[in-house]
Amino acid sequence: MKMKNKYVLIRECPQETVTAGGIIIPEEKYNRKAVVLLAGDDVDVKEGDTIIKTIGKGTIHNFGDEELEILHENHILAVIEENATETPST
């Protein structure tokens, strides 16, 4: 499979749904991390990048027994750098 233009194929990462203090966070209340599996030619991310994406903007597809999402580049909020900490410093 090859992605076209500014689209990426992603797999969501497992999400933390409970804070350190034990508060349960509803799934719809946070943006999600995902890994880029395939990227179109005109996209600023590459395969293997971990991203933070918006919720509910992509198209879900089942490939075999795996649920993956096709997402437009505009719905990628950030790329997480490998040596970066979880919380940016000010």
C-alpha positions as semicolon CSV with decimal commas, in nm:
position;residue;x (nm);y (nm);z (nm)
1;M;0,000;0,000;0,000
2;K;0,116;0,355;-0,068
3;M;-0,030;0,667;0,088
4;K;-0,112;0,959;-0,141
5;N;-0,038;1,327;-0,101
6;K;-0,057;1,451;0,259
7;Y;-0,207;1,140;0,422
8;V;-0,054;0,902;0,676
9;L;-0,149;0,556;0,800
10;I;-0,117;0,536;1,179
11;R;-0,158;0,296;1,470
12;E;-0,267;0,446;1,801
13;C;-0,043;0,389;2,103
14;P;-0,190;0,263;2,432
15;Q;-0,311;0,561;2,636
16;E;-0,280;0,635;3,006
17;T;-0,637;0,675;3,132
18;V;-0,562;0,715;3,504
19;T;-0,352;0,994;3,655
20;A;-0,087;0,936;3,922
21;G;-0,346;1,050;4,178
22;G;-0,597;0,788;4,058
23;I;-0,827;1,017;3,859
24;I;-0,980;0,840;3,558
25;I;-0,957;1,041;3,235
26;P;-1,236;0,974;2,982
27;E;-1,098;0,865;2,643
28;E;-1,256;1,155;2,458
29;K;-1,084;1,415;2,681
30;Y;-0,728;1,388;2,553
31;N;-0,539;1,392;2,227
32;R;-0,384;1,064;2,129
33;K;-0,037;0,939;2,052
34;A;0,014;0,727;1,741
35;V;0,294;0,579;1,535
36;V;0,322;0,657;1,162
37;L;0,323;0,335;0,959
38;L;0,310;0,485;0,608
39;A;0,342;0,844;0,491
40;G;0,255;1,011;0,161
41;D;0,519;1,186;-0,046
42;D;0,421;1,540;0,059
43;V;0,405;1,480;0,437
44;D;0,645;1,633;0,692
45;V;0,655;1,316;0,905
46;K;0,818;0,983;0,828
47;E;0,748;0,619;0,898
48;G;0,823;0,533;1,260
49;D;0,759;0,884;1,397
50;T;0,543;0,910;1,710
51;I;0,285;1,185;1,678
52;I;0,011;1,352;1,878
53;K;-0,308;1,369;1,673
54;T;-0,651;1,521;1,703
55;I;-0,944;1,303;1,802
56;G;-1,204;1,184;1,553
57;K;-1,060;1,335;1,235
58;G;-0,927;1,027;1,058
59;T;-1,084;0,732;0,880
60;I;-1,068;0,398;1,063
61;H;-0,992;0,086;0,859
62;N;-0,957;-0,274;0,968
63;F;-0,655;-0,443;0,813
64;G;-0,680;-0,807;0,909
65;D;-0,740;-0,804;1,285
66;E;-0,577;-0,464;1,335
67;E;-0,758;-0,130;1,347
68;L;-0,557;0,145;1,177
69;E;-0,639;0,504;1,086
70;I;-0,580;0,715;0,776
71;L;-0,524;1,075;0,877
72;H;-0,455;1,400;0,690
73;E;-0,135;1,583;0,786
74;N;-0,339;1,884;0,908
75;H;-0,461;1,675;1,203
76;I;-0,112;1,601;1,333
77;L;-0,050;1,837;1,624
78;A;0,310;1,743;1,708
79;V;0,591;1,497;1,642
80;I;0,747;1,357;1,958
81;E;1,126;1,358;1,941
82;E;1,298;1,048;2,076
83;N;1,506;1,229;2,340
84;A;1,229;1,470;2,444
85;T;1,062;1,464;2,784
86;E;0,685;1,421;2,813
87;T;0,628;1,777;2,940
88;P;0,798;2,066;2,760
89;S;0,997;2,301;2,984
90;T;0,914;2,672;2,995
